[in-house]
Amino acid sequence: MAASSRFSRQGFLGPDAEDILATARVGIAGLGGGGSHVAQQLAHLGFRNFVLYDDDAIEESNLNRLIGGTNIDVAMSTPKVLIAERLIRSVAAPSVVVEQHQKAWQDDPTALRSCDLVFGCVDGYRQRWELQIMSRRFCIPYIDIGLDVTNAGDEGPKMRGQVILTVPGGPCMRCIGFIDDENLSDEGRRYGDAGIRPQVVWANGVLASTAVGLAIDLLNGWTRTVPEKGVVYLSYDGNTGLVFPDKRLRYVKSPKCSHFPDDEVGEPLWQSL
Amino acid sequence: MKCIVRLRRNLFDEMRSDLRRRHAHAFERVGFLYGRLGRAGSIAIVVPFEYTPVPDEQYVEDRTVSAMIDADALFDAHQRARSTGQCCLHVHAHGGSGGTWFSRTDVSTLDRIGPSLQRMAKSAAHGGLVLTKTTGACLMWLPEETKPVRSALSIVGFPLTLDRGGSHGC
């Protein structure tokens, strides 16, 4: 199908790109600083089937980065999913379908399971790992983004982020060393004592744009490249503005995941002990 | 109810590679694909995880069809579905790229295999999958449903291929 005038400037993505993007059902868990960027870009690109999850409402401290959020939203404590839905509908084709859930995705993962592709724009390792588990059980590619700023004393703040794309069968976030028992348990110990997490709009924008680019390539293969290790793990150095393959990829020896056996798929089975 | 079969790309490649092999007298090869069922509301999601080729000796010489497999091959598939409760899909390949659909003979075969597998593992989904070089088509018998549904097929990997099968409009 030839690109319509709305998408005529992205015709290089291929003659089928418009149909592919319109067909794909995409889930976004977390509609804060990162997720709101992702939602906006996907709507611009021509995605028409969205599943949105966030249990939070906007606060004044979100206005420095939440795309689409306004002062009126803060006054009205508008749920973030509604802001994202409004943002999507303001640029997407009228036929767009937006299914929004004002709750944590874990409370009702049904809609997320039906997605073809899931973006995780959440805080913390535990949430990321839970999204990874769900995406493996239901055979869904998972794209994770995250940003952190740490204080390095005299050297000043260090801004670091990551964009990770994993596909079922390939290395997972444990295989590439991004998640391990130590950071999961550290997070458990620090639970409730995290304070205000530093986040800024431009860095979230870099990560979200990189993630959306990976999603488009995954869906239509326009770059005609396949990740050598079967996974994409990009690091962002916010101090220099560089995005580069993370050095931990060097240690990924096998293209197969050692943490999710092939047959651990479908509905989780519960049995009494 | 709608259905999506989500197939890992490496499994798709493995099946394509196996089904391309020549056989002494059969014109095409057949295999069975096993998986598990999950649900997303009213959508049944079948996630296959293992492919088993039909051994060479289990093909029967028959000039009326491209490939005929014997009772042992069918028994093995039924037995596995029954003992494990897994989903079971009869798999073969067509030439060419892009979309495809089952021939009249294929549908007639599946009309026998689908319901009989359903009796073996009632809570699973069973059916047929026909592959091309780039995608495929699925006809599935879902739990407690008598008529098969034309299922969507996703091939999950680099790239991610989505084929809605004309039925999955979500």
Chai-1 contact restraints between the chains, C-beta under 6 A:
chainA,res_idxA,chainB,res_idxB,connection_type,confidence,min_distance_angstrom,max_distance_angstrom,comment,restraint_id
A,T23,B,L162,contact,1.0,0.0,6.0,A-B,restraint_1
A,T110,B,A40,contact,1.0,0.0,6.0,A-B,restraint_2
A,T110,B,G41,contact,1.0,0.0,6.0,A-B,restraint_3
A,R113,B,A40,contact,1.0,0.0,6.0,A-B,restraint_4
A,S114,B,A40,contact,1.0,0.0,6.0,A-B,restraint_5
A,S114,B,I43,contact,1.0,0.0,6.0,A-B,restraint_6
A,D116,B,L162,contact,1.0,0.0,6.0,A-B,restraint_7
A,F138,B,G38,contact,1.0,0.0,6.0,A-B,restraint_8
A,F138,B,I45,contact,1.0,0.0,6.0,A-B,restraint_9
A,C139,B,R6,contact,1.0,0.0,6.0,A-B,restraint_10
A,C139,B,V47,contact,1.0,0.0,6.0,A-B,restraint_11
A,C139,B,V156,contact,1.0,0.0,6.0,A-B,restraint_12
A,P141,B,L160,contact,1.0,0.0,6.0,A-B,restraint_13
A,V167,B,G157,contact,1.0,0.0,6.0,A-B,restraint_14
A,P168,B,R8,contact,1.0,0.0,6.0,A-B,restraint_15
A,P168,B,V156,contact,1.0,0.0,6.0,A-B,restraint_16
A,G169,B,R8,contact,1.0,0.0,6.0,A-B,restraint_17
A,G169,B,N10,contact,1.0,0.0,6.0,A-B,restraint_18
A,L218,B,L160,contact,1.0,0.0,6.0,A-B,restraint_19
A,L219,B,L160,contact,1.0,0.0,6.0,A-B,restraint_20
A,G221,B,P159,contact,1.0,0.0,6.0,A-B,restraint_21
A,V226,B,F158,contact,1.0,0.0,6.0,A-B,restraint_22
A,D262,B,F49,contact,1.0,0.0,6.0,A-B,restraint_23
A,D263,B,F49,contact,1.0,0.0,6.0,A-B,restraint_24
A,V265,B,R36,contact,1.0,0.0,6.0,A-B,restraint_25
A,V265,B,V47,contact,1.0,0.0,6.0,A-B,restraint_26
A,V265,B,F49,contact,1.0,0.0,6.0,A-B,restraint_27
A,G266,B,R36,contact,1.0,0.0,6.0,A-B,restraint_28
A,G266,B,L37,contact,1.0,0.0,6.0,A-B,restraint_29
A,G266,B,G38,contact,1.0,0.0,6.0,A-B,restraint_30
A,G266,B,V47,contact,1.0,0.0,6.0,A-B,restraint_31
A,E267,B,G38,contact,1.0,0.0,6.0,A-B,restraint_32
